[in-house]
Amino acid sequence: MISAKDIVSRAAPLLACLGLLVIWQVGSLALQNDSVPTALEALRAIPAIMGDKEALINILASLRRMAIGFSIAVLLSIPLGLLMGRNRFVAAFFNPLLMVIYPVPKAALMPIIMLWIGVGDLSKTLVIFLGVSLPVIYHSFEGAKAVQEKMLWSGAAMGLSAAERMVRIVLPAALPEILTGCRTGLVLALITMVTSEMIARQSGAGNILFNALDMGQYDTVFAMIIVIGAMGICFDALFELLRARLVKWSEPQFDMPLSFS
Amino acid sequence: MNLLSSPSGARETTTPASGLAIPMIEIDHVSQIFQTSARKDHLALSDISMTVGDGAFVSILGPSGCGKSTLLYIVGGFVNPSQGIARMKGKPITGPGPDRGPVFQEFALFPWKSVLGNVMYGPRQQGVKPAEAEAQSRALIEMVGLKGFEDFYPKELSGGMKQRVALARTLAYHPEVLLMDEPFGALDAHTRTRLQNDLLNIWERDRKTVLFVTHSVEEAVFLSDKVVMMTRSPGRIRDIVDIDLPRPRRRTELLLDPRYQKYVVDIERLFDDTGEAEVL
């Protein structure tokens, strides 16, 4: 039996989107400005983009770079963060380095990276990698630092070696925190993906957006913003599903759900 | 009088042994110095020597901050003493091992494992086959009174239940010595009493050697064969008291027993004039 309250709370995100579109529609009609297309015009431009083979190849190329950059970043950052969290010397060595890199917008490094390794996939993937790495390292570090000493002692008493404790106690114990970092990293991957393509215009979803902007096709610009936003929501929702499965044992958290899941 | 005055040097808490007998645990002139945040040396334990015989239930009793937990961690091999040495069956303790099973006040269960998963962890690590480890673990879970909770996660259990799981998890890998660090300190009075009773019942089955840290005089007297009294900062042994009460012990009977009451009162009196004793 689904109560009325359930229906409202389930429909709330949809209603919010709908409300946003209505405000947009009314606002753009009132403004009467060429650079602000109506919501309906923007929505109508989406099928055209999604039906265009060239556009799809561009978007898929973007997603491939994002997937590679994200995966490599996660695979390298988690071990580094965990080591930093459990070893004072590793932390003392890497902390200052990361504190220097953290506040730098990764896209700002793009021109230098392009200068070194060109405008191709490699430099864009590298920027995504950098964007994802820092939050994942930071959260893995914090997660590993917070692991109860007595839990490690219990493992040591059972005969687990230092390396085994790292993989079989620190990693699972820190997993909720690690996944929080990965979730932030996933959104940052999407952001750096678009901005890297804004700077190195050659292919990709960002490229479609900024080409359209150059040519004054504002409905396409806004349609691409919607497409990118929708991708963000989908990734986040999928990741949240995976996260909830992996750490269903952890304490319930009362944070605002960011996704539709 | 069962109160032994404490001469310096090694103390024998087993029945007077022949020259051949090697004590289960021997703490030999152990001192522990910590560095405080102000970079000053703090003497936490000062020249502790004692032995624990095979099958003895020995409590270390003292006020908070007397270093009694540190002493237990040294026996566990989790902390290295600044001076002196701890031995198990004559062999120097250099690190943790499955022969000494800790049970902590904080439970320290693996939250990503179910009750069964937690209890099976040790046996699986020791190379016991999955089916066998599971059967043993299920029996242990039943023994600590948690039948039906095998698939629960730690977060779904109360404090008392968590400590039962922790005890089962430690018993599962058959340590020769149980190291219990204020195991019931975080529990409410009612749960604490029940767990004390259950611990004694479980202990009666195989009479493992137990080293039990507590700041409760009643708990120490109720459970132990010997109570090692410690003074505060720096931690020194104040006295060792033999608890000569019959076993198996029933709490309701014991509370009415004048001998039990006398032990409790005598120990509390000894603590009261600990300040004066320190001047000597």
Boltz contact constraints between the chains, C-beta under 6 A:
constraints:
  - contact:
      token1: [A, 148]
      token2: [B, 108]
      max_distance: 6.0
  - contact:
      token1: [A, 150]
      token2: [B, 104]
      max_distance: 6.0
  - contact:
      token1: [A, 150]
      token2: [B, 106]
      max_distance: 6.0
  - contact:
      token1: [A, 150]
      token2: [B, 108]
      max_distance: 6.0
  - contact:
      token1: [A, 151]
      token2: [B, 108]
      max_distance: 6.0
  - contact:
      token1: [A, 153]
      token2: [B, 78]
      max_distance: 6.0
  - contact:
      token1: [A, 154]
      token2: [B, 108]
      max_distance: 6.0
  - contact:
      token1: [A, 156]
      token2: [B, 96]
      max_distance: 6.0
  - contact:
      token1: [A, 157]
      token2: [B, 96]
      max_distance: 6.0
  - contact:
      token1: [A, 157]
      token2: [B, 101]
      max_distance: 6.0
  - contact:
      token1: [A, 157]
      token2: [B, 102]
      max_distance: 6.0
  - contact:
      token1: [A, 158]
      token2: [B, 122]
      max_distance: 6.0
  - contact:
      token1: [A, 158]
      token2: [B, 125]
      max_distance: 6.0
  - contact:
      token1: [A, 158]
      token2: [B, 173]
      max_distance: 6.0
  - contact:
      token1: [A, 159]
      token2: [B, 98]
      max_distance: 6.0
  - contact:
      token1: [A, 159]
      token2: [B, 125]
      max_distance: 6.0
  - contact:
      token1: [A, 172]
      token2: [B, 112]
      max_distance: 6.0
  - contact:
      token1: [A, 249]
      token2: [B, 111]
      max_distance: 6.0
  - contact:
      token1: [A, 249]
      token2: [B, 112]
      max_distance: 6.0
  - contact:
      token1: [A, 249]
      token2: [B, 153]
      max_distance: 6.0
  - contact:
      token1: [A, 251]
      token2: [B, 155]
      max_distance: 6.0
